Amino acid sequence: MALLKRKIGYGFGDMASSMFWKIFSYYLPFFYSNIFGLSLLDAGVLVMVTRIWDAVSDPMMGIIADRTNTSKGKYRPYLLWFAVPFAVCGILLFTTPDFAYAGKLLWAYVTYILMMTVYTGINVPYGAMLGVITDKSEEKTVFSSYRMFFAYGGSFIALAAWEPLCSLFERIMGASPATSWQMAMIVIAVACLVLFLLCFAMTREVVRTTSVVSIGKDFKALVHNRPWWLLIGAALSFNLFNTVRGATVAYFFADVIGADVHLWLFGLSVLFYSGLFLSIGEVANMVGVALTVPIAGRIGKKSTFILVNALLIVLSIGFFFLPVSSAGFLLMLLFQICISVLTGIMSPLVWSMYADVADYSEHRFHTASTGLIFSSSSMAQKFGGAIGGAAVLWLLDACGYIARLDGVSGAEIAQPESAISCLWTLMTFIPAGVAAIAIIAVWAYPLTSTRMEMIDKELRVRRSEQAAVDIADNFNDINN
């Protein structure tokens, strides 16, 4: 049984990653269109292009990590090497330079690509650590649950603190909206730096794997890995569900709910209430994470996946019929809590299933390509983010959405009915549709609990035999 310290330390890593990722996913599109000053069309292209490059770079990083060997492990050292660049790039991403439009667009491309490349450099090896931090499938679900519990805790902190931080720098210190967003990101970046260093210090790799085949054979094994293909489709849909809803929230509150001035209390901004909506969701996510192990242990990972997505479809469609009123806002919070509990169950479940797919690959193809397989999980996350973030911006542009250039604090803007309808659809029917696709994708997933127990037993025997051979070879080398 792994030490509690290592489970907590492993959780700190995704706590840091998630603080950045949720700010990127939920507020960066809004930042580009309403603070930074890009058009909706240009911002959508930017999000799509940079995220696609980032997704393509993930397998490259996975291959590099699989072939890294140091005294501190295969994947863990990247936490130390990339922690500072990660923090610096996040600050640059939310910096608004005093350039002409073309210069600002170029700055946005360079800083976004740089940030996502560094994110890949630290997050892919971190994810792959789940495959070597324990050799038991059940314990991987436990580690994954700790990971996601701390991830949602970090997301809650970042989202709940974002508006107060921006307000602190803007209203109290007199900073412009652009500068206040940059200063808020500096605070978040410093916290992430500390968390990554703690993750490195508190964790260990206990399984030693060696990639003994060529890169070409690693990719060939991946292409022929049927459970991997099915899980990629399901995970892509799950990430698309989260990104579309999350990226729409700030717009939805500013232009659908924000029109009802009786809704807001104490003179707080619309940004505060959108942050409240999202941060309450993060707390509910943490509840879902705590439920993952007992539910998946009882009915199996595949059945849990299907049941959760079926409930997400029902709740997403139900959200459409909620009224825009004070009472309706409370109902929206209730629906957000329920939806977030379900997505909280999903997150550790998906990561644990990727660990099973990595073990399946080693069992069937005799190649330890853990980093490559976990990079695909990051790839699915980023493709989901790219498609979801760009789709939100492009659909709003197509529906005639009128962007503000000073965030949500400016004069009321009467959005066309087509834009309001688009926002409702982005919060309800589109997420429901991608949840249905996730169910279809995972229906044929073959790695049941019984099959994974058999794979785990055979792999433990094989790894023990290989370890004995390595010891004998080392002894012979010393004698010779």
C-alpha positions, -999 to 999 in steps of 0.1 A, spaced: 0 0 0 14 34 -11 22 60 16 -5 87 21 23 113 16 28 101 -19 -9 102 -28 -11 137 -15 21 147 -33 8 132 -65 -24 152 -61 -4 185 -58 8 181 -94 -26 182 -109 -37 208 -85 -11 231 -102 -20 220 -137 -57 223 -131 -54 258 -117 -39 269 -151 -61 247 -172 -94 259 -159 -84 295 -162 -74 288 -198 -105 268 -207 -131 290 -190 -117 326 -191 -91 327 -219 -116 329 -248 -134 357 -229 -101 374 -222 -91 374 -258 -124 388 -271 -134 412 -243 -101 422 -226 -72 416 -250 -92 430 -280 -92 402 -306 -122 396 -328 -142 365 -321 -132 350 -354 -94 355 -348 -97 343 -312 -114 311 -324 -87 304 -350 -60 312 -324 -75 287 -299 -79 260 -325 -45 263 -342 -25 265 -309 -43 237 -293 -39 214 -323 -1 220 -323 -2 213 -286 -21 181 -291 4 170 -318 33 177 -295 19 154 -268 30 121 -284 64 136 -291 67 144 -254 55 109 -244 81 93 -266 109 115 -250 97 108 -215 95 70 -221 132 71 -231 143 92 -202 163 75 -174 176 93 -144 184 85 -108 152 103 -98 130 83 -122 117 84 -158 89 109 -156 92 127 -122 122 149 -130 102 169 -156 82 183 -126 114 200 -115 128 210 -149 96 227 -162 81 242 -130 96 277 -135 90 279 -173 54 269 -166 48 298 -142 66 324 -164 47 314 -196 13 316 -178 21 352 -169 31 361 -204 -1 345 -218 -22 370 -198 -1 400 -206 -16 426 -230 11 445 -248 6 480 -262 9 469 -298 -12 475 -329 -38 448 -337 -14 427 -358 13 428 -332 -11 418 -305 -23 389 -326 13 377 -331 20 381 -294 -11 360 -286 0 332 -310 36 331 -297 27 332 -260 -2 306 -263 20 282 -283 48 286 -258 25 281 -229 9 250 -243 43 235 -252 56 240 -217 23 226 -203 29 195 -224 65 192 -212 53 190 -176 18 175 -178 25 145 -200 53 130 -178 32 139 -147 2 119 -161 25 90 -171 37 88 -135 3 71 -126 15 41 -146 47 37 -125 38 51 -91 21 17 -82 17 -17 -99 -19 -24 -88 -49 -15 -110 -71 -8 -80 -45 15 -63 -41 34 -96 -78 44 -92 -70 55 -57 -40 76 -69 -62 90 -97 -89 99 -72 -63 118 -51 -51 135 -82 -85 147 -93 -96 156 -58 -66 180 -55 -71 191 -92 -107 202 -85 -95 218 -52 -70 238 -72 -96 247 -98 -120 259 -70 -92 281 -56 -83 296 -90 -119 302 -101 -131 315 -67 -101 338 -64 -100 351 -99 -127 378 -97 -116 390 -62 -80 392 -74 -90 411 -106 -111 434 -85 -84 439 -59 -59 451 -86 -85 471 -106 -107 488 -80 -84 491 -51 -50 496 -68 -64 514 -99 -50 490 -125 -66 487 -159 -87 455 -166 -58 441 -187 -32 448 -160 -55 434 -133 -59 401 -152 -21 399 -156 -15 405 -119 -41 379 -110 -23 354 -131 10 362 -114 -5 352 -80 -18 319 -95 15 312 -113 35 315 -80 11 291 -63 15 266 -92 53 268 -90 53 258 -53 28 229 -59 49 214 -86 80 215 -65 61 198 -36 48 171 -60 84 164 -71 96 162 -35 68 140 -21 65 113 -49 86 83 -60 85 60 -90 82 23 -78 78 5 -112 108 5 -135 98 2 -171 120 1 -202 110 8 -238 130 -18 -256 114 -14 -291 118 13 -317 96 44 -319 80 30 -350 70 -2 -331 56 19 -302 34 38 -326 24 5 -344 14 -10 -311 -6 21 -303 -24 21 -336 -34 -16 -330 -45 -9 -294 -83 -11 -298 -91 -1 -261 -70 30 -267 -90 41 -297 -123 36 -279 -111 54 -248 -97 83 -269 -131 88 -284 -149 87 -251 -123 110 -234 -124 135 -262 -162 137 -259 -160 141 -221 -134 170 -225 -155 186 -251 -185 185 -227 -166 203 -200 -149 228 -223 -181 239 -242 -200 245 -210 -171 261 -191 -161 284 -220 -197 296 -224 -204 304 -187 -188 339 -187 -208 349 -218 -239 332 -205 -239 352 -173 -229 385 -189 -256 384 -216 -284 360 -206 -286 362 -168 -268 396 -165 -298 413 -180 -318 406 -149 -304 432 -125 -326 420 -96 -305 388 -96 -274 404 -83 -268 411 -47 -245 435 -29 -235 453 -61 -211 424 -71 -202 420 -108 -214 394 -133 -179 380 -134 -182 373 -96 -214 353 -102 -200 333 -131 -170 326 -109 -194 315 -81 -212 292 -106 -179 276 -117 -163 274 -83 -193 257 -68 -190 232 -96 -154 225 -86 -165 217 -50 -191 194 -63 -164 178 -86 -145 170 -54 -175 152 -40 -177 132 -72 -141 122 -70 -147 108 -35 -175 87 -49 -155 73 -78 -137 44 -60 -167 30 -42 -190 32 -73 -165 19 -98 -154 -8 -74 -190 -19 -71 -203 -18 -107 -170 -15 -127 -153 13 -146 -171 8 -179 -206 7 -164 -199 37 -142 -188 56 -173 -220 48 -192 -243 56 -163 -227 89 -155 -229 101 -192 -266 91 -194 -273 112 -163 -253 141 -179 -276 140 -209 -307 143 -188 -294 171 -167 -280 191 -196 -313 190 -214 -332 199 -182 -310 230 -178 -326 244 -209 -360 247 -193 -348 267 -162 -362 302 -160 -340 334 -159 -350 347 -125 -337 347 -89 -353 314 -83 -341 301 -117 -306 311 -107 -308 289 -76 -320 261 -97 -291 266 -121 -267 263 -92 -284 231 -82 -281 217 -117 -245 228 -118 -238 209 -85 -254 177 -99 -236 179 -132 -203 186 -115 -207 157 -91 -210 135 -122 -181 150 -141 -161 146 -108 -167 109 -110 -157 108 -146 -122 125 -143 -104 100 -121 -122 72 -139 -108 82 -173 -72 85 -160 -75 51 -143 -87 36 -175 -57 51 -194 -35 33 -168 -53 1 -176 -48 7 -213 -11 12 -207 -9 -22 -188 -29 -38 -216 -4 -25 -242 26 -38 -221 9 -72 -217 -1 -77 -253 26 -59 -273 55 -63 -248 64 -26 -250 63 -2 -220 50 29 -238 33 44 -207 43 80 -216 31 77 -252 -3 63 -241 -7 89 -213 3 116 -238 -27 105 -258 -49 113 -229 -35 148 -228 -39 150 -265 -77 141 -262 -80 168 -235 -64 194 -257 -83 185 -288 -115 187 -267 -103 221 -255 -94 232 -290 -126 222 -306 -148 233 -277 -131 267 -272 -130 275 -309 -166 263 -315 -179 286 -288 -162 316 -303 -171 308 -339 -208 299 -331 -212 332 -312 -196 351 -341 -219 334 -366 -249 342 -344 -241 379 -343 -227 381 -307 -216 417 -299 -183 416 -279 -174 441 -252 -139 455 -250 -138 462 -212 -149 428 -198 -183 428 -182 -182 461 -165 -193 483 -194 -227 495 -205 -255 470 -211 -254 456 -247 -286 443 -262 -275 410 -278 -296 397 -308 -320 369 -301 -299 346 -323 -269 351 -299 -290 345 -268 -304 313 -284 -268 302 -293 -257 307 -256 -286 285 -244 -277 258 -269 -240 259 -259 -250 253 -223 -275 225 -229 -281 206 -261 -245 205 -274 -231 191 -242 -259 166 -241 -250 155 -277 -213 149 -269 -222 130 -238 -242 107 -260 -212 102 -283 -191 93 -252 -215 65 -244 -214 51 -279 -175 52 -279 -171 33 -246 -198 7 -252 -174 -17 -269 -145 -10 -244 -132 -45 -235 -110 -39 -204 -134 -51 -177 -124 -56 -140 -120 -93 -145 -98 -89 -175 -76 -63 -157 -71 -86 -127 -57 -113 -151 -35 -88 -168 -21 -74 -135 -12 -109 -123 6 -118 -155 25 -85 -156 37 -88 -120 52 -122 -129 68 -109 -161 82 -78 -144 97 -99 -116 113 -122 -141 127 -93 -160 140 -77 -128 158 -109 -119 174 -110 -154 185 -74 -150 201 -81 -116 219 -111 -131 232 -91 -160 244 -63 -137 262 -89 -115 279 -104 -146 289 -70 -158 305 -62 -125 324 -95 -124 336 -91 -160 
